[in-house]
Amino acid sequence: MIFMDSKDSEIKEIVKESYPNIKEFNPAQKAVIDSGFLEDKNNYIIAIPTASGKTVLGVMAALNAILNGGKAVYAVPLISIQNEKVKEFKKFEKFGIKVGKHPSSSDLAVMVFESFDAITRFSWNTLRDIDLLIVDEFHMIGEYSRGPTMECAITRSRILNPSMRIIALSATLKNMNEISSWLDAHVVQHDYRPVPLYKDVLATEEMEIKNKNDVIVKILNTSIKESSQALVFVSTRRFTESLANYTSGKIKRKITSEQKTRFHEVSQKILDVPKKRGSLPTAVCLKLAECIENGVAFHHAGLFDKQKEIIEDEFRAGNLLMITSTPSLMYGVNLPSKNVVIRDYTRWTSQGPQPIPVFDYEQMSGRAGRPGYDTEGYSYLIAKSIDEAYNLKDHYIYGEIESTNSKLIENKDAVYKQIITQIASTLAKKPADILEFFSETFYGWQMANNEYLNSYCADSMEYEVNNALEFLIKNGIIKPTPDGLKTTEFGMLIAKSNYAVETAVRLREFASRSNEIDPNQLIYELTKTPDMPRISFKGRKSKEPVRDKLNKAGVFVVDIGNNEATAATLMEWMDERNEYEIENAFNVYAAATRRSAYEASLLVKFYKNICNIMNFYSGLDLLDMLSARLYYGVKPDIVPLVVSIKRLGRKRARSLVKVFGEDLRYITRDELLKIDGIGPKTAEAILNKYFGD
């Protein structure tokens, strides 16, 4: 392995052992190392293509900081990436480097953007202990939901810990000069890809093929001959399933017996996921398993998390031929493939179907080509007519990516949260302080340095801030005092949470108009907040079962959508229905039930805190019961059992009560072991609960 002479020998040893596949650095990595980014104390933006080894460069900078007695944070946008990186970095622990998810207990902490933002808000001592911040997927600073969080966290960090160094790992951005000027960073760009990428647009008309799916079948057949893999992006969950089903049926006769055996093993793993959670496989699970029997999987948010993990791991291991996916795989886990197909170049928005940005096309295309496996990668965009293909090629292959602009002001909740944070943390006492903070953000920098906007930049920003302040004062979140602006108790509760301001305001309004706590009405109210993960319908079947369920629960609605489906699902979940039963009852993607129920249980606790602030104490014990029922998915009678006996679970708890009743004080170990699923450890835990003292 070739290293620069100036590099520390200890870093050399750690990288060499932790990344044995790297025999020498590629041209892009060498260009970054030659720039002196390890020795230099300045901020850096490293912009090189996907799969060119950005992570290792970030790791080297982190190791350099840690071996000099400092701490490093590696910030990522998604939990899936966080888990992947923690697993990857755990290799460093043999060298005495602590790896974790929080800098208070780690030398190298991998954090999602929101968690790092929380440190900048209230954990200033921890923030000031961080010597290096590495921001992965930095190009997401222009994304609507997570971009403002990272933008403001960086801004606050630079104010509170100006000595902290920032290294941003990014795709190449059109307005890199603008972004680097705001960040006061050196930029190192390189276009080297370890696997060359070839892009093309295929027209069904030119290929004399009737539809786009048959083009994909043709690409997949070529992949099978070459022993390579394909990753296909489509616009909706339903399309991922129908395409996977179609292609798997077309190729099943071309699969060898050895492949058939491997695919069957993966299929069984998929079916085992719901079984281990006490549910029969849902129709979606069965459809997925059937497709995987022929080497094709679909991947979307309606699957069990464990199933998505299995699909990703098995694809990386070469045990799947193709994945059909929603654009969620565009970012996130490392999942390259020789062939990438973008079947749908439009996405459904509130304004109807809209073309995807060129930047997103580049991100999806960038998944093509597996370093160490493929000598080239191919990205195919599919058109129907030759004219359409010409236009798509001109726009996506030869066109320029869009400028990356701050979405801070567009995201009203982000504006509210940042103002509350600045006031709650005593960084701002008057509107001028808030304006000063916003002027330091990327949004503020863009406004001030745009020749068309700078003339009214100050007025525009003042208008936005004053509007937000008016809203926050009107809703009792902040208040003017003789000593300046201060957060109310309600405002402080919002500041210390990661919930949207809209969620808090909506729940407080619900509490103020509710004379007594109605659990079912509260559940329905939770589903209408922006922080509640929705459970969506699978298709266009009758939605009347959802209406009937809500009516029986005393919740009367006019329109039936995903909010109502989520509420009905949560009610069934608390009645100890499993995912198979819920899916059959409501025709929904029931695999997401546990995640929604978990988030709902936390929102109930948040609602209880709001009630406490409002001095509403009547019936709060009902909220504790509701939160537990949502979390465990149980009826009230077994809540004490599942809460007090760790990992007992609702299925075994119900079996115990069915056999012995609710009073378990007189059962013996031998009697417990006769219950299905109760092993020695669980039996011991049950006995300790009743006889431990």
VOMAR-329877 format. One record per residue (C-alpha): residue number from 1; residue in three letters; x, y, z. Coordinates in steps of 0.25 Angstrom, whole numbers, always signed. Example, Ala and Ser with C-alpha at 12.3 -4.5 7.8 and 13.67 -1.06 7.14 Angstrom:
! VOMAR-329877
1,ALA,+49,-18,+31
2,SER,+55,-4,+29
This chain:
! VOMAR-329877
1,MET,+0,+0,+0
2,ILE,+5,+14,-4
3,PHE,+5,+25,+7
4,MET,+10,+39,+7
5,ASP,+23,+40,+15
6,SER,+17,+50,+24
7,LYS,+6,+41,+29
8,ASP,+7,+36,+43
9,SER,+11,+22,+44
10,GLU,+0,+18,+53
11,ILE,-11,+23,+44
12,LYS,-4,+15,+33
13,GLU,-4,+3,+42
14,ILE,-19,+4,+45
15,VAL,-24,+7,+31
16,LYS,-15,-4,+26
17,GLU,-21,-14,+35
18,SER,-36,-9,+35
19,TYR,-37,-8,+20
20,PRO,-28,-20,+14
21,ASN,-35,-18,+1
22,ILE,-28,-5,-1
23,LYS,-14,-8,-7
24,GLU,-12,+6,-12
25,PHE,-19,+19,-12
26,ASN,-27,+22,-25
27,PRO,-24,+35,-33
28,ALA,-36,+43,-26
29,GLN,-31,+39,-12
30,LYS,-16,+42,-15
31,ALA,-21,+56,-20
32,VAL,-28,+58,-7
33,ILE,-16,+53,+1
34,ASP,-6,+62,-7
35,SER,-15,+74,-4
36,GLY,-10,+73,+10
37,PHE,-23,+72,+16
38,LEU,-18,+63,+28
39,GLU,-8,+73,+32
40,ASP,-16,+86,+29
41,LYS,-25,+91,+40
42,ASN,-35,+98,+30
43,ASN,-48,+93,+27
44,TYR,-49,+84,+14
45,ILE,-60,+79,+4
46,ILE,-56,+66,-3
47,ALA,-64,+64,-15
48,ILE,-61,+51,-22
49,PRO,-71,+41,-29
50,THR,-79,+30,-22
51,ALA,-70,+18,-19
52,SER,-57,+26,-20
53,GLY,-53,+24,-5
54,LYS,-58,+36,+2
55,THR,-61,+29,+15
56,VAL,-46,+25,+16
57,LEU,-42,+39,+14
58,GLY,-51,+43,+25
59,VAL,-46,+32,+34
60,MET,-32,+36,+32
61,ALA,-35,+50,+37
62,ALA,-43,+45,+49
63,LEU,-31,+36,+53
64,ASN,-22,+48,+52
65,ALA,-30,+56,+61
66,ILE,-32,+44,+71
67,LEU,-18,+40,+71
68,ASN,-14,+55,+75
69,GLY,-23,+54,+87
70,GLY,-36,+59,+81
71,LYS,-50,+54,+78
72,ALA,-57,+53,+64
73,VAL,-72,+52,+60
74,TYR,-76,+45,+47
75,ALA,-89,+51,+43
76,VAL,-99,+44,+34
77,PRO,-113,+47,+29
78,LEU,-119,+33,+31
79,ILE,-120,+23,+43
80,SER,-117,+12,+32
81,ILE,-104,+18,+29
82,GLN,-101,+21,+44
83,ASN,-102,+6,+47
84,GLU,-94,+2,+35
85,LYS,-83,+12,+38
86,VAL,-82,+8,+53
87,LYS,-81,-7,+49
88,GLU,-70,-3,+39
89,PHE,-62,+6,+49
90,LYS,-63,-4,+61
91,LYS,-50,-10,+55
92,PHE,-43,+2,+60
93,GLU,-46,-2,+75
94,LYS,-34,-13,+75
95,PHE,-25,+0,+74
96,GLY,-31,+6,+86
97,ILE,-41,+15,+79
98,LYS,-55,+15,+85
99,VAL,-66,+15,+74
100,GLY,-80,+19,+77
101,LYS,-92,+28,+75
102,HIS,-89,+39,+84
103,PRO,-76,+47,+87
104,SER,-78,+47,+102
105,SER,-75,+32,+102
106,SER,-67,+31,+89
107,ASP,-54,+36,+82
108,LEU,-61,+34,+69
109,ALA,-76,+36,+69
110,VAL,-85,+33,+57
111,MET,-97,+42,+58
112,VAL,-109,+45,+50
113,PHE,-111,+60,+47
114,GLU,-122,+61,+57
115,SER,-114,+56,+68
116,PHE,-102,+65,+65
117,ASP,-112,+76,+64
118,ALA,-117,+73,+78
119,ILE,-103,+74,+84
120,THR,-101,+88,+78
121,ARG,-114,+92,+84
122,PHE,-112,+88,+99
123,SER,-99,+80,+101
124,TRP,-89,+91,+99
125,ASN,-78,+85,+107
126,THR,-79,+72,+99
127,LEU,-79,+81,+86
128,ARG,-66,+88,+90
129,ASP,-59,+75,+93
130,ILE,-61,+71,+78
131,ASP,-49,+74,+70
132,LEU,-53,+69,+56
133,LEU,-67,+68,+49
134,ILE,-68,+60,+37
135,VAL,-81,+62,+29
136,ASP,-84,+50,+20
137,GLU,-94,+52,+8
138,PHE,-92,+67,+10
139,HIS,-99,+70,-3
140,MET,-112,+67,+5
141,ILE,-110,+81,+11
142,GLY,-120,+86,-1
143,GLU,-130,+75,+3
144,TYR,-143,+80,+9
145,SER,-145,+72,+22
146,ARG,-131,+69,+27
147,GLY,-123,+80,+20
148,PRO,-127,+92,+29
149,THR,-124,+83,+41
150,MET,-110,+81,+37
151,GLU,-108,+95,+32
152,CYS,-112,+101,+45
153,ALA,-104,+91,+53
154,ILE,-92,+95,+46
155,THR,-95,+109,+47
156,ARG,-97,+108,+62
157,SER,-84,+99,+64
158,ARG,-76,+110,+57
159,ILE,-81,+120,+67
160,LEU,-79,+112,+79
161,ASN,-67,+104,+75
162,PRO,-59,+112,+65
163,SER,-47,+103,+66
164,MET,-55,+90,+62
165,ARG,-50,+86,+48
166,ILE,-60,+82,+38
167,ILE,-58,+72,+26
168,ALA,-70,+70,+17
169,LEU,-71,+58,+8
170,SER,-79,+61,-4
171,ALA,-84,+58,-18
172,THR,-79,+69,-28
173,LEU,-88,+81,-27
174,LYS,-91,+92,-37
175,ASN,-89,+104,-28
176,MET,-77,+98,-20
177,ASN,-70,+112,-19
178,GLU,-82,+118,-13
179,ILE,-83,+106,-2
180,SER,-68,+106,+0
181,SER,-68,+121,+3
182,TRP,-79,+120,+13
183,LEU,-72,+108,+20
184,ASP,-59,+115,+18
185,ALA,-53,+102,+13
186,HIS,-43,+97,+3
187,VAL,-49,+89,-8
188,VAL,-43,+76,-14
189,GLN,-50,+71,-26
190,HIS,-47,+59,-35
191,ASP,-55,+52,-46
192,TYR,-48,+38,-44
193,ARG,-57,+26,-42
194,PRO,-50,+13,-39
195,VAL,-61,+6,-48
196,PRO,-64,+14,-61
197,LEU,-78,+18,-63
198,TYR,-86,+18,-76
199,LYS,-99,+25,-77
200,ASP,-110,+23,-88
201,VAL,-124,+25,-91
202,LEU,-132,+13,-97
203,ALA,-145,+15,-105
204,THR,-155,+4,-105
205,GLU,-159,+9,-119
206,GLU,-144,+7,-124
207,MET,-143,-7,-118
208,GLU,-156,-11,-124
209,ILE,-161,-15,-110
210,LYS,-175,-12,-105
211,ASN,-172,-7,-91
212,LYS,-162,-2,-81
213,ASN,-162,-15,-73
214,ASP,-158,-24,-85
215,VAL,-146,-15,-86
216,ILE,-142,-18,-72
217,VAL,-144,-33,-74
218,LYS,-134,-32,-86
219,ILE,-124,-24,-77
220,LEU,-126,-35,-66
221,ASN,-124,-46,-76
222,THR,-111,-40,-80
223,SER,-107,-39,-65
224,ILE,-110,-53,-63
225,LYS,-101,-57,-75
226,GLU,-90,-48,-69
227,SER,-92,-53,-55
228,SER,-94,-38,-51
229,GLN,-106,-31,-44
230,ALA,-116,-20,-46
231,LEU,-123,-9,-38
232,VAL,-135,-3,-43
233,PHE,-142,+10,-38
234,VAL,-157,+12,-40
235,SER,-166,+23,-34
236,THR,-175,+15,-24
237,ARG,-176,+3,-15
238,ARG,-187,-3,-24
239,PHE,-178,-2,-36
240,THR,-166,-9,-29
241,GLU,-175,-21,-26
242,SER,-181,-22,-39
243,LEU,-168,-21,-47
244,ALA,-161,-31,-38
245,ASN,-173,-40,-40
246,TYR,-172,-38,-55
247,THR,-157,-40,-57
248,SER,-156,-52,-47
249,GLY,-167,-59,-55
250,LYS,-159,-56,-68
251,ILE,-146,-62,-64
252,LYS,-149,-74,-55
253,ARG,-146,-84,-66
254,LYS,-132,-78,-67
255,ILE,-128,-80,-53
256,THR,-118,-92,-50
257,SER,-121,-102,-39
258,GLU,-109,-96,-31
259,GLN,-115,-82,-32
260,LYS,-129,-88,-28
261,THR,-124,-93,-15
262,ARG,-117,-80,-11
263,PHE,-130,-72,-15
264,HIS,-138,-82,-7
265,GLU,-130,-80,+5
266,VAL,-131,-65,+4
267,SER,-146,-66,+2
268,GLN,-147,-74,+15
269,LYS,-140,-64,+23
270,ILE,-150,-54,+18
271,LEU,-162,-62,+23
272,ASP,-155,-65,+36
273,VAL,-156,-50,+40
274,PRO,-171,-49,+42
275,LYS,-171,-63,+49
276,LYS,-160,-58,+59
277,ARG,-169,-47,+62
278,GLY,-182,-55,+65
279,SER,-189,-53,+51
280,LEU,-192,-61,+39
281,PRO,-185,-56,+27
282,THR,-193,-45,+21
283,ALA,-197,-45,+6
284,VAL,-186,-35,+4
285,CYS,-176,-44,+10
286,LEU,-181,-56,+2
287,LYS,-180,-48,-11
288,LEU,-166,-44,-7
289,ALA,-162,-58,-4
290,GLU,-168,-63,-17
291,CYS,-160,-53,-25
292,ILE,-147,-56,-18
293,GLU,-149,-71,-21
294,ASN,-145,-66,-35
295,GLY,-134,-56,-30
296,VAL,-142,-43,-31
297,ALA,-146,-35,-19
298,PHE,-153,-22,-17
299,HIS,-149,-12,-6
300,HIS,-158,-1,+0
301,ALA,-163,+5,+13
302,GLY,-174,-5,+14
303,LEU,-165,-17,+18
304,PHE,-160,-21,+31
305,ASP,-147,-14,+35
306,LYS,-140,-27,+36
307,GLN,-145,-32,+22
308,LYS,-139,-19,+16
309,GLU,-126,-22,+23
310,ILE,-126,-37,+18
311,ILE,-129,-32,+4
312,GLU,-117,-22,+5
313,ASP,-107,-32,+11
314,GLU,-111,-44,+1
315,PHE,-110,-34,-11
316,ARG,-96,-30,-6
317,ALA,-92,-45,-4
318,GLY,-97,-48,-19
319,ASN,-109,-56,-15
320,LEU,-119,-48,-22
321,LEU,-119,-44,-37
322,MET,-128,-31,-36
323,ILE,-134,-21,-27
324,THR,-146,-13,-31
325,SER,-146,-1,-22
326,THR,-153,+13,-19
327,PRO,-143,+24,-19
328,SER,-140,+22,-4
329,LEU,-128,+14,-8
330,MET,-122,+26,-16
331,TYR,-116,+30,-2
332,GLY,-112,+22,+9
333,VAL,-106,+8,+10
334,ASN,-95,+4,+1
335,LEU,-102,-4,-10
336,PRO,-94,-4,-23
337,SER,-98,-12,-36
338,LYS,-92,-13,-49
339,ASN,-105,-9,-56
340,VAL,-114,+2,-51
341,VAL,-128,+4,-58
342,ILE,-136,+17,-56
343,ARG,-150,+13,-61
344,ASP,-158,+25,-55
345,TYR,-152,+38,-57
346,THR,-164,+45,-51
347,ARG,-169,+46,-36
348,TRP,-182,+49,-30
349,THR,-183,+62,-23
350,SER,-194,+71,-18
351,GLN,-193,+78,-31
352,GLY,-195,+64,-38
353,PRO,-184,+56,-46
354,GLN,-171,+64,-47
355,PRO,-158,+60,-54
356,ILE,-147,+56,-44
357,PRO,-135,+66,-43
358,VAL,-122,+64,-51
359,PHE,-115,+63,-37
360,ASP,-124,+51,-33
361,TYR,-122,+44,-47
362,GLU,-107,+45,-44
363,GLN,-108,+39,-30
364,MET,-116,+27,-35
365,SER,-107,+25,-47
366,GLY,-95,+26,-37
367,ARG,-99,+13,-31
368,ALA,-94,+6,-44
369,GLY,-81,-2,-44
370,ARG,-76,-10,-32
371,PRO,-62,-7,-28
372,GLY,-54,-20,-27
373,TYR,-65,-28,-35
374,ASP,-68,-20,-48
375,THR,-59,-14,-59
376,GLU,-70,-4,-63
377,GLY,-83,+1,-58
378,TYR,-96,+4,-67
379,SER,-107,+13,-64
380,TYR,-119,+12,-73
381,LEU,-131,+22,-73
382,ILE,-143,+17,-81
383,ALA,-152,+25,-91
384,LYS,-163,+20,-99
385,SER,-161,+28,-112
386,ILE,-148,+32,-119
387,ASP,-152,+47,-118
388,GLU,-154,+45,-103
389,ALA,-140,+38,-102
390,TYR,-133,+49,-109
391,ASN,-139,+59,-99
392,LEU,-136,+51,-87
393,LYS,-122,+49,-92
394,ASP,-120,+64,-94
395,HIS,-126,+67,-80
396,TYR,-120,+57,-71
397,ILE,-107,+51,-78
398,TYR,-102,+64,-84
399,GLY,-110,+74,-75
400,GLU,-104,+81,-63
401,ILE,-108,+78,-49
402,GLU,-116,+88,-42
403,SER,-110,+98,-32
404,THR,-111,+94,-17
405,ASN,-119,+104,-10
406,SER,-123,+105,+5
407,LYS,-137,+101,+8
408,LEU,-137,+107,+22
409,ILE,-147,+118,+19
410,GLU,-156,+109,+11
411,ASN,-157,+99,+23
412,LYS,-165,+107,+33
413,ASP,-163,+97,+44
414,ALA,-148,+98,+43
415,VAL,-149,+113,+44
416,TYR,-158,+112,+56
417,LYS,-149,+102,+63
418,GLN,-136,+110,+61
419,ILE,-142,+122,+67
420,ILE,-147,+114,+79
421,THR,-134,+108,+80
422,GLN,-126,+121,+79
423,ILE,-135,+127,+90
424,ALA,-136,+115,+99
425,SER,-121,+113,+99
426,THR,-119,+128,+102
427,LEU,-112,+131,+89
428,ALA,-122,+141,+86
429,LYS,-130,+151,+94
430,LYS,-135,+160,+83
431,PRO,-139,+159,+69
432,ALA,-126,+165,+64
433,ASP,-119,+153,+71
434,ILE,-127,+144,+63
435,LEU,-125,+152,+50
436,GLU,-110,+151,+53
437,PHE,-111,+136,+54
438,PHE,-119,+134,+41
439,SER,-109,+143,+34
440,GLU,-98,+133,+37
441,THR,-106,+121,+31
442,PHE,-104,+117,+17
443,TYR,-117,+123,+14
444,GLY,-112,+136,+19
445,TRP,-99,+135,+12
446,GLN,-107,+132,-1
447,MET,-116,+144,+1
448,ALA,-105,+154,+4
449,ASN,-96,+149,-8
450,ASN,-106,+148,-19
451,GLU,-106,+161,-27
452,TYR,-121,+160,-30
453,LEU,-125,+158,-15
454,ASN,-115,+165,-7
455,SER,-122,+179,-9
456,TYR,-134,+174,-1
457,CYS,-127,+162,+7
458,ALA,-128,+169,+21
459,ASP,-142,+173,+19
460,SER,-146,+159,+14
461,MET,-140,+152,+26
462,GLU,-145,+162,+36
463,TYR,-159,+160,+30
464,GLU,-158,+144,+31
465,VAL,-152,+145,+45
466,ASN,-163,+155,+50
467,ASN,-174,+146,+44
468,ALA,-169,+134,+51
469,LEU,-167,+142,+64
470,GLU,-182,+146,+63
471,PHE,-186,+132,+62
472,LEU,-178,+127,+73
473,ILE,-182,+138,+83
474,LYS,-197,+136,+79
475,ASN,-196,+121,+82
476,GLY,-189,+123,+95
477,ILE,-176,+117,+91
478,ILE,-167,+129,+94
479,LYS,-171,+142,+101
480,PRO,-165,+156,+102
481,THR,-160,+160,+116
482,PRO,-152,+172,+121
483,ASP,-140,+164,+120
484,GLY,-142,+160,+105
485,LEU,-149,+149,+98
486,LYS,-150,+136,+106
487,THR,-156,+122,+104
488,THR,-168,+118,+112
489,GLU,-169,+105,+119
490,PHE,-176,+100,+106
491,GLY,-165,+106,+97
492,MET,-154,+99,+105
493,LEU,-162,+86,+104
494,ILE,-161,+87,+89
495,ALA,-147,+92,+89
496,LYS,-142,+79,+96
497,SER,-150,+70,+87
498,ASN,-148,+66,+73
499,TYR,-163,+68,+70
500,ALA,-168,+78,+60
501,VAL,-174,+91,+65
502,GLU,-187,+87,+58
503,THR,-188,+74,+66
504,ALA,-187,+81,+79
505,VAL,-197,+92,+75
506,ARG,-207,+82,+70
507,LEU,-206,+73,+82
508,ARG,-207,+85,+92
509,GLU,-220,+90,+85
510,PHE,-225,+76,+86
511,ALA,-222,+75,+101
512,SER,-229,+89,+103
513,ARG,-242,+84,+96
514,SER,-243,+71,+102
515,ASN,-250,+70,+115
516,GLU,-245,+56,+118
517,ILE,-235,+46,+111
518,ASP,-241,+38,+100
519,PRO,-230,+28,+96
520,ASN,-236,+26,+82
521,GLN,-238,+40,+79
522,LEU,-223,+43,+84
523,ILE,-218,+32,+75
524,TYR,-225,+38,+63
525,GLU,-220,+52,+67
526,LEU,-206,+46,+67
527,THR,-207,+41,+53
528,LYS,-210,+55,+48
529,THR,-196,+61,+53
530,PRO,-184,+62,+44
531,ASP,-176,+53,+53
532,MET,-185,+41,+52
533,PRO,-180,+30,+42
534,ARG,-192,+27,+33
535,ILE,-197,+13,+30
536,SER,-201,+13,+15
537,PHE,-212,+6,+7
538,LYS,-206,-5,-2
539,GLY,-216,-2,-13
540,ARG,-230,+2,-17
541,LYS,-238,-8,-10
542,SER,-250,-3,-1
543,LYS,-246,+5,+11
544,GLU,-259,+3,+18
545,PRO,-253,-7,+28
546,VAL,-244,+5,+33
547,ARG,-256,+13,+34
548,ASP,-264,+2,+42
549,LYS,-252,+1,+52
550,LEU,-251,+15,+55
551,ASN,-267,+17,+56
552,LYS,-267,+5,+66
553,ALA,-256,+13,+74
554,GLY,-264,+25,+74
555,VAL,-256,+33,+64
556,PHE,-265,+38,+52
557,VAL,-258,+42,+39
558,VAL,-262,+47,+26
559,ASP,-250,+43,+17
560,ILE,-242,+31,+18
561,GLY,-227,+32,+16
562,ASN,-213,+28,+22
563,ASN,-216,+35,+35
564,GLU,-229,+27,+37
565,ALA,-222,+14,+33
566,THR,-211,+17,+43
567,ALA,-221,+20,+54
568,ALA,-229,+7,+51
569,THR,-216,-1,+50
570,LEU,-211,+4,+64
571,MET,-224,+1,+70
572,GLU,-223,-13,+65
573,TRP,-209,-14,+69
574,MET,-213,-11,+84
575,ASP,-223,-22,+83
576,GLU,-212,-32,+80
577,ARG,-214,-34,+66
578,ASN,-202,-37,+58
579,GLU,-197,-32,+44
580,TYR,-203,-43,+36
581,GLU,-217,-40,+43
582,ILE,-216,-25,+41
583,GLU,-212,-26,+26
584,ASN,-223,-35,+23
585,ALA,-233,-26,+31
586,PHE,-229,-13,+25
587,ASN,-221,-16,+12
588,VAL,-209,-8,+17
589,TYR,-194,-9,+18
590,ALA,-195,-15,+32
591,ALA,-180,-18,+33
592,ALA,-178,-3,+37
593,THR,-188,-5,+49
594,ARG,-177,-7,+60
595,ARG,-169,+6,+56
596,SER,-182,+14,+56
597,ALA,-187,+8,+69
598,TYR,-173,+11,+75
599,GLU,-173,+26,+71
600,ALA,-188,+27,+75
601,SER,-184,+22,+89
602,LEU,-173,+33,+90
603,LEU,-183,+43,+85
604,VAL,-193,+39,+96
605,LYS,-182,+42,+106
606,PHE,-179,+56,+99
607,TYR,-194,+59,+100
608,LYS,-194,+55,+115
609,ASN,-183,+65,+117
610,ILE,-191,+76,+110
611,CYS,-203,+73,+119
612,ASN,-194,+74,+131
613,ILE,-190,+88,+126
614,MET,-204,+92,+125
615,ASN,-207,+87,+139
616,PHE,-217,+76,+133
617,TYR,-214,+65,+143
618,SER,-227,+57,+142
619,GLY,-226,+43,+136
620,LEU,-211,+44,+133
621,ASP,-210,+30,+138
622,LEU,-218,+26,+125
623,LEU,-207,+32,+117
624,ASP,-196,+23,+123
625,MET,-205,+11,+120
626,LEU,-207,+15,+106
627,SER,-192,+18,+103
628,ALA,-189,+4,+109
629,ARG,-200,-3,+101
630,LEU,-195,+4,+88
631,TYR,-181,+0,+91
632,TYR,-184,-15,+94
633,GLY,-196,-16,+86
634,VAL,-205,-22,+97
635,LYS,-218,-21,+104
636,PRO,-218,-15,+118
637,ASP,-218,-28,+126
638,ILE,-204,-32,+122
639,VAL,-197,-18,+122
640,PRO,-191,-21,+136
641,LEU,-185,-34,+131
642,VAL,-179,-29,+119
643,VAL,-174,-16,+126
644,SER,-168,-23,+137
645,ILE,-162,-36,+131
646,LYS,-151,-32,+121
647,ARG,-153,-37,+106
648,LEU,-165,-46,+110
649,GLY,-173,-40,+99
650,ARG,-188,-40,+97
651,LYS,-189,-54,+91
652,ARG,-183,-62,+103
653,ALA,-190,-52,+113
654,ARG,-203,-56,+107
655,SER,-200,-71,+107
656,LEU,-196,-69,+122
657,VAL,-209,-62,+126
658,LYS,-218,-72,+118
659,VAL,-212,-84,+125
660,PHE,-209,-78,+139
661,GLY,-218,-66,+140
662,GLU,-213,-52,+144
663,ASP,-207,-57,+158
664,LEU,-194,-64,+155
665,ARG,-189,-65,+170
666,TYR,-191,-79,+171
667,ILE,-186,-85,+158
668,THR,-173,-94,+158
669,ARG,-161,-94,+149
670,ASP,-165,-107,+143
671,GLU,-179,-102,+140
672,LEU,-174,-89,+133
673,LEU,-164,-98,+124
674,LYS,-176,-105,+119
675,ILE,-181,-92,+112
676,ASP,-177,-91,+98
677,GLY,-166,-81,+96
678,ILE,-163,-80,+111
679,GLY,-148,-84,+113
680,PRO,-140,-85,+125
681,LYS,-136,-70,+125
682,THR,-150,-65,+123
683,ALA,-155,-75,+134
684,GLU,-144,-69,+143
685,ALA,-148,-55,+140
686,ILE,-163,-58,+143
687,LEU,-159,-65,+157
688,ASN,-150,-54,+161
689,LYS,-161,-44,+158
690,TYR,-170,-51,+169
691,PHE,-160,-57,+178
692,GLY,-147,-49,+175
693,ASP,-148,-42,+188
